[in-house]
Amino acid sequence: MINPVAVQYMSKEEIERLMYSFNASKGNEEAQTFEALVRRLLALIEDQKR
């Protein structure tokens, strides 16, 4: 199980793999918003590299 301390030491690639393995349930709006936020942050990070 991933915890907040472990996340601090994860690479971007590890975070991406983990994030894309999760799917928020349709009935959980907070989880859907969090998932969208993380996906957007990953996209912004990728855009900055270019």
C-alpha positions as CSV (number, residue, x, y, z in Angstrom):
1,M,0.0,0.0,0.0
2,I,1.3,3.4,-0.9
3,N,1.4,6.0,1.8
4,P,2.2,9.8,1.8
5,V,5.8,9.3,2.9
6,A,6.5,6.8,0.1
7,V,5.1,9.1,-2.5
8,Q,7.6,11.8,-1.5
9,Y,10.4,9.5,-2.8
10,M,8.8,8.3,-6.0
11,S,10.1,9.3,-9.4
12,K,7.8,11.0,-11.9
13,E,7.7,7.7,-13.9
14,E,6.6,5.7,-10.8
15,I,3.9,8.3,-10.0
16,E,2.6,8.2,-13.6
17,R,2.4,4.4,-13.6
18,L,0.6,4.4,-10.2
19,M,-1.8,7.2,-11.3
20,Y,-2.7,5.5,-14.5
21,S,-3.4,2.3,-12.7
22,F,-6.1,4.0,-10.6
23,N,-9.7,4.7,-11.7
24,A,-12.1,6.8,-9.6
25,S,-15.5,5.3,-9.3
26,K,-18.2,7.2,-11.1
27,G,-20.1,7.9,-7.8
28,N,-17.1,9.5,-6.1
29,E,-16.9,13.1,-7.3
30,E,-14.0,13.9,-5.0
31,A,-11.9,11.0,-6.3
32,Q,-12.8,11.9,-9.9
33,T,-11.6,15.5,-9.3
34,F,-8.4,14.3,-7.7
35,E,-7.7,12.0,-10.5
36,A,-8.3,14.8,-13.1
37,L,-6.0,17.1,-11.1
38,V,-3.2,14.6,-11.0
39,R,-3.5,13.8,-14.7
40,R,-3.4,17.6,-15.5
41,L,-0.4,18.1,-13.3
42,L,1.4,15.3,-15.1
43,A,0.5,16.8,-18.4
44,L,1.8,20.2,-17.4
45,I,5.1,18.7,-16.2
46,E,5.5,16.9,-19.5
47,D,4.8,20.1,-21.4
48,Q,7.5,22.0,-19.5
49,K,10.0,19.4,-20.6
50,R,9.4,20.3,-24.3
